[in-house]
Amino acid sequence: MAAVIDRIGIAYRKEYEKNPVSTLFLTILIVCLIIFVVAAIITAGDSARQVLVTDPNNTFMDYFNSIKYGVEGPYAKWKVIYPPLVTIMYTVLGHFLVPFVDVPPGEELSFAMRYTQMGMMSFFVITILTFFLLHWIFKKVMKNTDIRIELLFFMMMLSYPFIYALERGNSILLALAFCLIFLLGYRSENKVIRYLSYIALGFAAGFKTYPAILWLLLARERRYKEAGICAAIVVALLLVPFIFTDGNLLDYLDTVLTYSGSVAGVTNINQLITGLLHKAMGISETASSVVSYTVVGLFTLLSFIVILFDKEMKHWKVVALLSCNLILGFGVGCQYQMVYMAIPILYFLISEKKMTKENCFYTICLAMSVALIPGIIVMDIHPSWIVGGIETMFVIAVAVALLREGVGRLYRKRRDAAERRCDVPA
């Protein structure tokens, strides 16, 4: 036994010497997974169950509810918060699935659909295809096919936000795939590939709206013609599908703003500040909302300034700052939003090979932003909120570090430029 442990130790040290950053990242995820499994065994599954969708009636229901909303009147009747493109997808699925559903008296269509073989088969087929697509994208981004890439993909699929998204049956995994396709192709010299990547970004926005901010990458590079074409495609895929639904842009925006302001949680800045000021400190909801949206607006503004004007910031850091905005910024917060951290994780691991203090910090923060953490109950706070809050803190740590670097560099440049002007003789 000791000899086996020694060989494992030697192999691990060799791997760490070759790839210290990716080895530490995977080590953190694996250790967290082991702790999560051991805790689940000790608590008879309760520590795992508490951080996921605790109500079995809600398992996969984002998928089946969306199909029900699509066929019954998504915007007029149900006031859905999804963009029209993905709503049309669910509506089409509904037209195929509803004929196979026999709805018992008093039961909702969505639940009846989940109980059918055809309904569950449709969900699993879409899920399997999504995971195959993500696996292909991971290999393309990493430009490698060795065992470390397979292990990375496996551990990411077992990360907390991915499992949470799967259990909810949420379309965010497809949105993530389209975001990554955009990032793969938007710099291509092949015009067809570039335009296909713009369409992919349109689909990502058509599924979750806010990924449209990735368009800033084109504006950052001063590729104004390409940025205009991409913007036109994204806007078209966001707005034109309304023609084929019972909704319109103004009603949709009103619904989204109302819903995002009413959702409790701890996975974005608005929820954190509102929870702290209103629920913990007793400050009025209106005042709390004003403070929270002011902070979110300032965070978004500073992020966009850094993204557009700090030309020295590394590409993976720019992508990371955009991903942090997808999670912490405007919109509806939920634990599965953390899947967007897969984007900077991939680009960080292919960019950084040396274990510096800075890379150690980012490795730990990126790993802990998606790690599986056992559920614990503290002061009657729901375990999923605790885990979501912990991971949000690591996302905030990444965002603050990136803003500190970017804003600091822009400030120093502006100061140095002002000093040079002052030194010029009159």
Secondary structure, DSSP 8 states (H G I E B T S, - for coil): -HHHHHHHHHHHHHHHHH-HHHHHHHHHHHHHHHHHHHHHHHTTTHHHHTTS--SGGGTTHHHHHHHHHHHH-TTTTS---S-HHHHHHHHHHHHHHGGG----TT--HHHHHHTSHHHHHHHHHHHHHHHHHHHHHHHHHHT--SHHHHHHHHHHHTSHHHHHHHHHT-THHHHHHHHHHHHHHTT-SSHHHHHHHHHHHHHHHHHHSGGGGGGHHHHHTT-HHHHHHHHHHHHHHHHGGGGGSS--HHHHHHHHHHHHHH---SSSHHHHHHIIIIIIT---HHHHHHHHHHHHHHHHHHHHHHHHH-TTS-HHHHHHHHHHHHHHSSS---GGGGGGGHHHHHHHHHH--S--HHHHHHHHHHHHTT-------BTTB-HHHHHHHHHHHHHHHHHHHHHHHHHHHHHHHHHHHHHHHHHS--
